[in-house]
Amino acid sequence: MTKATTTTTSPSPVQERDGEGSGHRMAQGAAPQALREWPLWEVFVRSKQGLEHKHCGSLHASDAQHALQMARDVYTRRQEGVSLWVVPSAAITASDPGDKAEFFEPAGDKIYRHPTFYSIPDEVGHM
């Protein structure tokens, strides 16, 4: 007489949900095609103590609203911020570090822009 065996398989620890609630599973580290095609967004957070927004990281999202939601979930989990900016990385224009000399050094010969020629009265205190 042959004995029939049935095995049940449970997901291994290297599997996780795809985040869309569809129930499909994928191996960890294997990004779905849609995620690889989403644009990159730069995230800026204004903390409770500061007045300026500071760059805190990047993320991939399908659109601006999705980027805001993801930025809130990822970068302000402990209520560190009071305001978020998300900017498409493609919209940022930055200087090249290799152009540092020609880009920033011309200001070095304009000593009149530095407040070294002024004396501060003692009544003013720290400035």
N, C-alpha and C positions, 0 to 999 in steps of 0.2 A: 504494500500500500504506500502510495506517495503522499508525502506530507506537503501541503501547500503553505507557503510562507508569504506573509505580506509585510512589507516594510513601509513605514511612513518616513517621509523625508521632511525635515524642518530646515528652514533657511540657515545657512552657516553664518558665523559672525562676520564673514567678509562680504555679506550681502546686505543691502540696505534699500529702503524705499527711494524712488526717484524724486520725491518731493512734490509731485503733482497729484498725489492721492489716487492714482490710477491702479495701484496694487501691483504694477510691474516691478520686477526686481532686477538689479544690475550689480555687477561686481564693483567693489569700492575702487575708486581711481579711474574707472571707465566712465568718462563723461558722455552723456547722450549727444548726438549730432547737433541738436538745437542749441544746447548750452555752448558748444564750441563756436557756434555762429553768432551768438549774442554779442553785442558790442561791449567794449570795456568802458567802465565808468569810474571816475575818480571821486572819492568821497571826502568831504570837508565837514568837520563838526565844530560848532561853537560851544565851548564848555560854559558851565555856570559862572565860573570865575572870570572868563576872558571876554573881550569884546570882539576879537577877530576869530574867523574860522581857520582851523588848522587842518592840513591834509592828514588823514589817518589811514588811508588805504585805497584799494581798488576792488572792484567786483564786476562780474558779468551779469547783465540783466537785459531783458527783452525791450524795455522802454523806460522812460524817465520815472513813471509812477512805480513800476516794478523795482527800479534801482533805489528809489526812496524807501520803499518798504523793506527791501533787503538790507539797506544801509542802517535803517533803524534797528532791525533785528540783530545785525552783526556788530555794529560799532557803538550802540548805545544801550546795551543790555542792562547795564547797572545804573541807568539814568544819569550818564555822564554829561549829556548834551542838552541844549535848549533849542538848537537849530541845526539843520542839516542842509548841505548843498551837494548835489550830484551833478557832475559835468561829464559829458562824453569825452573820453580821452582824445579822440580825434579832433576835438574843438580847441584843445590847448596847444598853444605855440610856445615853445621854450627855447632859450638860448642854448647853444652847444658849449659844453664845458671846455672844449678845445679853443673856443673863441674868447676865452676869459680875458686875455691880454688886450685885444683890440676893443672888447666890449665894455670893460670896467676900468681899465687903467687910465683912460683919458681924463677921468675926474680927479686923479691923483695930483695933477699939476695945477688944479684950481684951489689953492690953499685958502683963498678968501671964502670958500664955502664951509670951512671948518671953524668952529667958534674958539679958536686958540688965541685970538687977538683981543679978547674981551676979558675984563676983570669983573668978577661977580662980587657985589658988596656982601659983607658978612651978614647983614640983616636978611638977605634972601635965603640963606641956609642951603640945603641940598637942592640941586636943580637937576 
